[in-house]
Amino acid sequence: MDFRSRTTRAGAVIPSFSLYGEVSAPGQEMLHIEEVHARSLAHHWEIRPHIHHGLYQVLWLFCGRAEVALDERLTHVEGPAAIVVPPGVVHGFRFDPETDGKVLTLSARFLVEGEFEAVGAAFRQLFAAPGILSWSPVDVVVQRLQALFHELAQEFAWPGGCDTPVVGWLARSVVWRLAQARSTGREAGSGEKAGKAGSHQALFTRFLLLVEQHVLEHWPMERYASHLGLSTQRLNRLVFAESGRSALELVHDRLTREACRRLIYVAAPAASLALELGFNDPAYFSRFFKRRMGVSPQAYRRAHQGLGA
């Protein structure tokens, strides 16, 4: 009996985590990177099958071997390799002791916000479906990827590193390089469900990109759905399956984050910012913001004085 079957018995609930072993929090913004051994060592080098909602992962296996479960597929992988895990894909790993690698976890919004035109295509290419990319140890791309993962991990661990744009730049570079590899045939086989999974992933990412472009225009959900060739109901089902939230919740979440940023970093009256954010009625903006954040725009700004200095 392999480790998939003994941990996902019929009738059992597949665990849903944020990071492995931590409570799932759908819709959160996240960029996180850690060594493979950071969690697997405490579990005898085994990460049992589980899923993530709204989070994308890349397991970079620099050297060592692993038994990898991706949905119904069970594969033995030897580094150097990259295991790509989109949201909603059941995945688990059993590593050889002393395996050297890193686990990168991302939210789609972290990657597309602000630079969606530059990275959107690469992001869709890489996370269209679960898969395994592999290289020869002497391939020059391996050393470039290893260097990127190393620098990303170092910057992430640096005090205050997560508050700088550097981690985002490095993460985008990783995604870009891996997407290039996937497009040039580094795939070590694709699952039978890749076409369907790829279609869902691509539609979800296209929705996120549309939100980036039009969130300040306050498009109704019908317009987003129409641009994607979907009904509103199907769009909601798709977004909920990928993120655990409704399409409208994701749009409102993005609008709220933009409001928070402008309140901190733009020295303009809240009423002026409301108009810039597409609210014709500043009073309605204030009610919207307080419903989402629990405080008024003015109180939020006062609580964060000094951050924008």
C-alpha angles and dihedrals in degrees: 000000000000125000094260096057096045093051099041103045119172110284094017119127114240107233117246116209140173095214112359110289094009126107113270115248109186117211098019123143110244146168114170134159130181141159118274090241093053091088106007096059091063089051096049091264092302129119107189121222113285140141139234125214116216094354129108124207139195119191108202108204104192096173135349132052135277140184104228127199116196110174104298095349123096114190136173109224130190122196144286089063142117121222111205117207120183120194118287095025114127107232139170138167139207111193132198109245114272093022110166117219148101137244117220117194122190141172114225091234092057089059101042102040112106096355103048094133092055100043105021095089093046091047092052091046094052101041100036089111140348113278150144124245118197138187142183111261090242095053110121090223089065093062092047092051092045090052092049093049091047094050091046091052092047093049092045091053094046113105106266091003093129090059093061127078092237095088089052092050092050093046090051089050090053092050091047094051094046092047089053090051092049092050092052096056105269090135113125093209129309130239122250090246094054094104094055094040091047092052092052093046092048093050092048093050091046088054091052090050091050089051090053091053100042110022092110090052091062095227113195116242090251090064094050090048092048092053089053094046092245138119116248090249093052092047090054092048091049095048093045091051091052100039110014090241138089122261091247091052091055091050092048090046091054092047091050093051090051090050091050092051094049093046089055101039106027116072097212131115115274090242091058092047089051090060091047088052091054099259111134091190115055090198090058090049090053091052091046092050095046091049090053101038104025094237136069120264090252093051091047090052092049091049091054099042112145097030092093095045 
